Amino acid sequence: MSVPTGDESSYARERAFAIEAVLAAGAVVRDLYDRAAAETYTKDDGSAVTDADLASDQILRQMLAEHFPADPILTEEGVDDSDRLASSRVWIADPIDGTDQFIRRTATLTFCFLSSSMGGPSSRRRSTHRREWFVSPKQVRAPGFAKA
């Protein structure tokens, strides 16, 4: 999937990018989960973080820098940059909303990625193991999602 550059709708480019980014980062999370290959670490606040959290965070940051270089990002794993407070749009990510479930291998976790702008939020959530998309404001399914 490639991010469109046309003007199909006011947020078509952002929506396409969010889906592409979640698929790319989600594929890495799914691979690490399937292989039980993610190490677990403890953050300064005492919460757990895994290689899957860190890898997916890095993918989102790299893709955002490529497609929307002026947009800041706030993630659970990254350092908060207060410059985001002056931006008209900020991308917010929690690549694995359910790190404890990932570690316990319950097959229940959600991948959260959204943009928030002066015009309102646009979110993408995907249950990595059920292969369902929850797209604000309605739910859609992603048929035939395959590992990359």
Secondary structure, DSSP 8 states (H G I E B T S, - for coil): -----S-SSTTHHHHHHHHHHHHHHHHHHHHHHHHT---EEE-TTS-EEEHHHHHHHHHHHHHHHHH-TT--EEESSS---GGGGG-SEEEEEEEEETHHHHHHT-S--EEEEEEEETTEEEEEEEETTTTEEEETTEEEE-TT----
